[in-house]
Amino acid sequence: MKVATFNANSVRARLPIIEEWLDREKPDLLCLQETKVQDKDFPETAFREKDYHLISKGQKSYNGVALVSKYPLSDVNCELYGTEDEEARFISARIRDLHVISVYVPQGYAAGTEKFQYKLRWLKDLLEHIKGTYKPDMRLLVAGDFNVALEPIDVYDPEKFEGEVCFHPEERAILRDYLNWGLRDLFRMYERGDRKYTFWDYRIPNAVKRNWGWRLDYILVTEPLARRSTGAWVDLEPRLKERPSDHTFLAAQFNL
């Protein structure tokens, strides 16, 4: 089973890149974030024509998450807080005995701001939801854009960005709590080298060429899934295409 996660930064703008990647890689499950589209305007026909099942939680111009699956999705939940008007940042479902969550964690704007405090609360609330809904011995996969670079090797200049948003000790500590509960950072199970990123800022000239990036996207899995995994990797090619997202695909393979 092949699983991937991708912050599209507008699913409609990035649809050609997504379709090409689906045709080439044929994943069984794709977790999407920052779709930036209301559900009624989601380009679901493009996915249905490729025999994918789709569920999405969207809002106009901002946020938005989706699950694209070769298998039927059940037990769908699009509300972390149980309210219909909450930001579209969370979606979960089940594929047989595999539990899947796609998340788009708030960026946080800047350390010390209310937006940063909201990010910390959201990360903690997601962890509490996981603890209250699942167990570490279940097959659980949590994928998406966490907007946190966990270790110094996950950001191109850790000394420069230490204490800044997305590399702040408070948010990194919360993300480590996910691992302490029983989730594994699948990419780091297979790749310990540095300068392996999933995000390159549009505002930095030649950021991809210089490889001035951040690893902000994760596939976190419980031990039963980690034992069934065979690899995890970043696919840089989509980031090099015309009109790319500022993120690229992170993928993993399992024997399920």
C-alpha positions as CSV (number, residue, x, y, z in Angstrom):
1,M,0.0,0.0,0.0
2,K,1.4,3.4,-1.0
3,V,0.4,6.5,1.0
4,A,1.3,10.1,0.4
5,T,0.6,13.5,1.8
6,F,0.7,16.8,0.0
7,N,0.0,20.4,0.9
8,A,-1.4,21.6,-2.5
9,N,-1.7,25.3,-1.7
10,S,-4.9,25.3,-3.8
11,V,-6.1,22.0,-5.2
12,R,-7.6,23.6,-8.2
13,A,-4.4,25.5,-9.1
14,R,-2.3,22.4,-8.5
15,L,-4.7,19.9,-10.1
16,P,-2.4,19.2,-13.2
17,I,0.5,18.4,-10.9
18,I,-1.7,16.2,-8.6
19,E,-3.2,14.3,-11.6
20,E,0.2,13.7,-13.1
21,W,1.6,12.4,-9.8
22,L,-1.4,10.1,-9.3
23,D,-0.9,8.7,-12.8
24,R,2.8,8.1,-12.2
25,E,2.8,6.9,-8.6
26,K,-0.7,5.3,-8.3
27,P,-0.9,5.8,-4.5
28,D,-3.6,3.9,-2.6
29,L,-4.2,6.9,-0.3
30,L,-3.4,10.6,-0.7
31,C,-3.9,13.1,2.2
32,L,-4.3,16.6,0.9
33,Q,-4.0,19.9,2.8
34,E,-4.6,23.6,2.1
35,T,-7.1,22.8,-0.7
36,K,-8.5,26.3,-0.5
37,V,-11.9,25.4,-1.9
38,Q,-15.4,24.9,-0.7
39,D,-16.7,21.4,-0.9
40,K,-19.2,22.3,-3.6
41,D,-16.3,23.5,-5.8
42,F,-13.8,20.7,-5.1
43,P,-12.7,19.2,-8.5
44,E,-13.8,15.8,-7.4
45,T,-14.6,14.6,-11.0
46,A,-10.9,14.5,-11.8
47,F,-10.4,12.0,-8.9
48,R,-13.5,10.0,-9.5
49,E,-12.4,9.4,-13.1
50,K,-9.3,7.8,-11.8
51,D,-11.4,5.5,-9.6
52,Y,-10.6,7.2,-6.4
53,H,-13.0,7.7,-3.5
54,L,-12.9,11.2,-2.0
55,I,-13.9,13.0,1.1
56,S,-13.1,16.7,1.8
57,K,-13.6,19.4,4.4
58,G,-13.2,22.8,2.8
59,Q,-13.7,26.5,3.1
60,K,-13.4,29.4,0.7
61,S,-9.9,30.6,0.0
62,Y,-8.2,29.1,3.1
63,N,-7.3,25.9,4.8
64,G,-9.1,22.7,3.6
65,V,-8.2,19.0,3.9
66,A,-9.2,15.9,1.9
67,L,-8.6,12.1,1.7
68,V,-8.3,10.5,-1.7
69,S,-8.4,6.7,-1.5
70,K,-8.6,3.7,-3.8
71,Y,-10.7,2.0,-1.1
72,P,-14.0,3.0,0.4
73,L,-13.8,5.4,3.4
74,S,-15.9,4.9,6.4
75,D,-16.3,6.5,9.9
76,V,-15.7,9.9,8.4
77,N,-15.1,12.8,10.8
78,C,-14.4,16.3,9.7
79,E,-14.7,18.1,13.0
80,L,-11.9,18.1,15.6
81,Y,-14.0,20.2,17.9
82,G,-17.4,18.8,17.0
83,T,-18.6,22.1,15.4
84,E,-19.6,22.6,11.8
85,D,-18.1,26.1,11.6
86,E,-14.6,25.3,12.8
87,E,-11.6,25.9,10.5
88,A,-11.2,23.1,7.9
89,R,-8.0,21.6,9.2
90,F,-8.9,18.1,10.3
91,I,-10.4,15.0,8.6
92,S,-10.3,11.4,9.6
93,A,-11.7,8.1,8.3
94,R,-11.2,4.4,8.3
95,I,-10.0,2.1,5.5
96,R,-10.8,-1.4,6.8
97,D,-8.7,-1.6,9.9
98,L,-6.5,1.3,9.0
99,H,-7.4,4.6,10.7
100,V,-6.3,7.7,8.8
101,I,-6.1,11.4,9.8
102,S,-5.1,14.3,7.5
103,V,-4.2,17.6,9.2
104,Y,-3.3,21.1,8.3
105,V,-1.8,22.6,11.5
106,P,-2.1,26.4,11.9
107,Q,1.1,28.2,10.8
108,G,1.3,30.4,13.9
109,Y,2.4,33.7,12.3
110,A,5.0,34.6,14.9
111,A,6.1,33.4,18.3
112,G,4.4,35.3,21.1
113,T,1.3,36.2,19.2
114,E,-2.3,35.0,19.7
115,K,-2.1,33.1,16.4
116,F,1.0,31.2,17.8
117,Q,-0.9,30.4,21.0
118,Y,-3.8,29.1,18.9
119,K,-1.3,26.8,17.1
120,L,-0.1,25.4,20.3
121,R,-3.6,24.8,21.6
122,W,-4.6,23.2,18.3
123,L,-1.6,20.8,18.4
124,K,-2.4,19.8,22.0
125,D,-6.1,19.4,21.2
126,L,-5.3,17.1,18.2
127,L,-3.1,15.0,20.5
128,E,-5.8,14.7,23.1
129,H,-8.2,13.7,20.4
130,I,-5.8,11.0,19.3
131,K,-5.3,9.8,22.8
132,G,-9.0,9.6,23.5
133,T,-10.0,7.9,20.2
134,Y,-7.2,5.5,19.4
135,K,-4.6,3.2,21.1
136,P,-0.9,2.8,20.2
137,D,-1.5,-0.8,19.2
138,M,-4.1,0.1,16.5
139,R,-3.2,0.8,12.9
140,L,-3.2,4.6,12.9
141,L,-1.7,7.0,10.3
142,V,-1.6,10.7,10.9
143,A,-0.3,12.7,7.9
144,G,-0.1,16.3,6.8
145,D,1.4,19.7,7.2
146,F,2.3,20.1,10.8
147,N,4.1,23.4,10.3
148,V,6.8,22.3,12.7
149,A,10.4,21.4,11.9
150,L,11.2,18.9,14.7
151,E,15.0,18.6,14.6
152,P,17.8,20.9,13.5
153,I,18.3,18.7,10.4
154,D,14.7,19.6,9.4
155,V,15.5,23.3,8.6
156,Y,18.2,24.7,6.4
157,D,19.6,27.2,8.9
158,P,18.6,26.0,12.5
159,E,20.8,28.6,14.2
160,K,19.1,31.4,12.4
161,F,15.5,30.1,13.0
162,E,15.9,28.8,16.5
163,G,12.9,30.2,18.5
164,E,11.0,31.3,15.4
165,V,7.6,30.1,14.4
166,C,7.7,26.5,13.0
167,F,11.0,25.9,14.8
168,H,10.1,27.1,18.3
169,P,10.9,24.8,21.3
170,E,7.3,24.8,22.5
171,E,5.8,23.5,19.3
172,R,8.6,21.0,18.9
173,A,8.0,19.7,22.4
174,I,4.3,19.1,21.7
175,L,5.2,17.2,18.5
176,R,7.6,15.0,20.5
177,D,4.7,14.2,22.8
178,Y,3.0,12.6,19.7
179,L,6.0,10.4,19.4
180,N,6.1,9.7,23.1
181,W,2.5,8.5,22.9
182,G,3.4,5.9,20.3
183,L,3.6,7.5,16.9
184,R,6.7,7.0,14.7
185,D,8.1,9.6,12.3
186,L,8.2,7.3,9.4
187,F,10.5,9.4,7.1
188,R,13.2,9.5,9.8
189,M,13.0,5.7,10.2
190,Y,14.4,5.5,6.7
191,E,16.3,8.7,6.1
192,R,18.6,10.2,8.7
193,G,20.5,12.5,6.4
194,D,20.1,16.3,6.5
195,R,18.9,18.7,3.8
196,K,15.8,16.6,3.1
197,Y,12.9,18.9,3.0
198,T,9.2,19.1,2.0
199,F,8.7,22.9,1.8
200,W,10.6,25.8,0.1
201,D,9.4,29.4,0.6
202,Y,8.2,31.1,-2.5
203,R,9.6,34.4,-1.2
204,I,13.3,33.2,-1.2
205,P,14.9,33.5,-4.6
206,N,16.0,30.1,-6.0
207,A,15.0,28.4,-2.7
208,V,14.7,25.0,-4.3
209,K,18.0,25.3,-6.3
210,R,19.8,26.4,-3.1
211,N,17.9,23.8,-1.1
212,W,16.9,26.3,1.5
213,G,13.9,24.4,2.8
214,W,12.1,23.0,5.8
215,R,10.6,19.6,6.6
216,L,7.1,20.5,7.7
217,D,5.2,17.5,6.4
218,Y,4.9,14.2,8.2
219,I,3.6,10.7,8.0
220,L,3.3,9.5,11.6
221,V,2.3,5.9,12.3
222,T,1.8,3.6,15.2
223,E,4.1,0.7,15.7
224,P,1.9,-1.9,14.0
225,L,2.1,0.1,10.8
226,A,5.8,1.0,11.3
227,R,6.6,-2.7,11.4
228,R,4.7,-3.2,8.1
229,S,6.5,-0.2,6.3
230,T,9.1,-0.7,3.7
231,G,10.2,2.9,2.9
232,A,9.5,6.6,3.0
233,W,10.7,9.3,0.7
234,V,10.3,12.9,-0.5
235,D,9.5,13.4,-4.2
236,L,11.1,16.6,-5.2
237,E,10.0,16.6,-8.9
238,P,6.6,18.2,-8.4
239,R,8.2,21.2,-6.7
240,L,10.3,21.8,-9.8
241,K,7.3,22.0,-12.2
242,E,5.6,25.1,-13.5
243,R,3.3,26.8,-11.0
244,P,4.1,24.4,-8.2
245,S,2.9,24.3,-4.6
246,D,5.5,25.6,-2.1
247,H,5.4,22.0,-0.7
248,T,6.0,18.6,-2.4
249,F,4.9,15.1,-1.9
250,L,6.0,12.9,1.0
251,A,5.2,9.2,0.4
252,A,5.6,5.9,2.2
253,Q,5.1,2.2,1.3
254,F,3.6,-0.6,3.4
255,N,3.1,-4.3,3.1
256,L,-0.6,-4.4,4.1
